[in-house]
Amino acid sequence: MNMYSREARALVESNNAKAVKPLIMKQANGKGGGGIYLTEESKKAIEMFKLIFNEKRITYSIYLFA
């Protein structure tokens, strides 16, 4: 995404604060030096977004070509 660590950290904290359950978890140190990973809650949200997006795209296509 081409952003500084401070910006990425602020984005993670902002998104987690808005969600009912954390969407992104930080892992300090570790095998690869640490990083972040998506929680099960965020994976569910992504799948929901994909379903809604695909429904809207199909509906839009039907509208255009009807």
N, C-alpha and C positions, 0 to 999 in steps of 0.2 A: 504493500500500500504506500510505500515511500513516505513514512512519517517518523518523526523523532519519538524516542522512547517515552518522553514526558507526555506528548500528545496522545500516544497510544494508551498509556496508563490512564489518562484523564477520560478518554473515550470508554474504556472498560469500566471504570468506576461510575461514570454517568449512566451507562446502559444498565449496569447492575442495580443502581439506585432506583431506576424507573421500573424495574421488573419486580414481580412478587417474589420470585426465587432468582438467585444469581444465574446469569446466562453464560458468563465467562469466568473461569477460575484461573488464578495465577499459580504457577509452581516455581518456587525459588530453587535455584541451583539444580542439582540432579544430573542425570547422565549427559544431556546435551546442553547443560548450562541453564536450565530452567525454560520458562516460556508460559504460554497460555493454552487452554483447551476449552472446547465447548462442553457445557453441561448437557445432560439429557433434556432439560427444559428448553435450552436453546435449539437443540436438534428438532424437538417437537414444533417449536415456533417456525423454524425454517421450512419444515414439511407443510405446515399450515399455510405459510406464505406461498409456497409452490402450488398448492391446491387452489387457493384463491386466485392466484395469478393466471393459472391455466384455465380456470373457469371463465374469468373475465376475457381472456384472449379468445376462447372458443365462442363466447357470446358475441364479442365484437366482430369476429369473422363471419358468423351467421348473419349479423346485422348488415355487414358490408356487401355480402354476396347473395342476399335474399332477393 
